[in-house]
């Protein structure tokens, strides 16, 4: 199974759907996983899964705001993401914000 750390800024519709489905009223402190990344930085994240991937989505105030906004108005994301419902592939540019663990 593939494991990916993703920043809220890089979320696509699929991951946002999973977050809102798993945490419809927001996440609680006990939902947060804390660990150190390869740069020895402390990372806090919540976990969501697809059939083949485990996502650790970095936690921040902005993530909560993004989830709330997405839940309130799903149509904005649908228009922007119509052609891109697949999981984003990692590139060299994304390596700072997304990393496999």
Secondary structure per residue as TSV (DSSP state, phi and psi in degrees):
chain	resnum	aa	ss	phi	psi
A	1	X	-	360.0	134.4
A	2	X	E	-78.1	139.6
A	3	X	E	-123.4	130.5
A	4	X	E	-134.5	134.1
A	5	X	E	-96.9	128.8
A	6	X	E	-133.6	139.4
A	7	X	-	-83.2	151.3
A	8	X	G	-57.4	-29.2
A	9	X	G	-66.1	-22.0
A	10	X	G	-102.2	10.2
A	11	X	-	-68.3	138.9
A	12	X	-	-105.8	178.0
A	13	X	H	-60.1	-40.9
A	14	X	H	-59.7	-46.9
A	15	X	H	-68.6	-40.1
A	16	X	H	-61.7	-41.4
A	17	X	H	-58.5	-45.3
A	18	X	H	-62.2	-43.2
A	19	X	H	-62.6	-46.8
A	20	X	H	-67.3	-36.0
A	21	X	H	-67.5	-43.5
A	22	X	H	-75.7	-34.9
A	23	X	T	-125.6	66.2
A	24	X	T	-63.2	-23.7
A	25	X	T	-112.1	19.2
A	26	X	-	91.6	167.1
A	27	X	-	-95.4	155.3
A	28	X	-	-105.5	163.6
A	29	X	G	-54.8	-34.2
A	30	X	G	-72.8	-12.6
A	31	X	G	-82.4	-13.7
A	32	X	-	-85.2	131.1
A	33	X	E	-102.2	130.2
A	34	X	E	-113.2	133.2
A	35	X	E	-156.7	171.9
A	36	X	E	-106.6	136.4
A	37	X	-	-86.2	-173.9
A	38	X	T	-62.4	-24.4
A	39	X	T	-90.5	10.5
A	40	X	-	64.3	24.2
A	41	X	-	-89.0	142.7
A	42	X	E	-76.1	126.8
A	43	X	E	-119.1	135.1
A	44	X	E	-113.7	132.6
A	45	X	E	-149.8	162.2
A	46	X	E	-113.6	149.5
A	47	X	E	-103.1	135.7
A	48	X	E	-134.9	151.5
A	49	X	E	-128.1	147.3
A	50	X	-	-114.3	-175.1
A	51	X	S	-60.3	-35.3
A	52	X	S	-120.3	0.3
A	53	X	E	-140.6	140.4
A	54	X	E	-106.8	123.2
A	55	X	E	-104.9	131.1
A	56	X	E	-106.8	110.0
A	57	X	E	-95.2	119.7
A	58	X	E	-58.3	135.5
A	59	X	-	-89.8	137.6
A	60	X	-	-162.3	169.2
A	61	X	H	-59.6	-36.6
A	62	X	H	-67.3	-32.9
A	63	X	H	-61.9	-46.8
A	64	X	H	-59.6	-43.0
A	65	X	H	-63.9	-41.9
A	66	X	H	-64.0	-43.6
A	67	X	H	-61.7	-44.4
A	68	X	H	-63.5	-44.3
A	69	X	H	-63.8	-41.5
A	70	X	H	-63.6	-43.1
A	71	X	H	-65.8	-38.0
A	72	X	H	-70.8	-38.0
A	73	X	-	-139.8	80.0
A	74	X	H	-68.2	-22.9
A	75	X	H	-65.7	-33.0
A	76	X	H	-61.6	-42.2
A	77	X	H	-71.5	-35.2
A	78	X	H	-60.6	-44.0
A	79	X	H	-64.1	-40.7
A	80	X	H	-76.3	-27.7
A	81	X	H	-111.1	15.0
A	82	X	T	-53.3	-43.5
A	83	X	T	-89.3	-5.1
A	84	X	-	-129.4	75.1
A	85	X	-	-99.9	-4.0
A	86	X	S	-80.0	162.9
A	87	X	-	-67.4	136.0
A	88	X	-	-68.0	142.1
A	89	X	-	-84.2	149.3
A	90	X	-	-79.4	139.1
A	91	X	-	-127.7	172.3
A	92	X	T	-60.0	-37.0
A	93	X	G	-64.4	-33.8
A	94	X	G	-83.6	-6.7
A	95	X	G	-60.6	-25.6
A	96	X	G	-74.8	-34.4
A	97	X	T	-97.0	-25.2
A	98	X	-	-126.6	132.9
A	99	X	E	-148.5	145.9
A	100	X	E	-79.4	149.2
A	101	X	-	-122.2	360.0
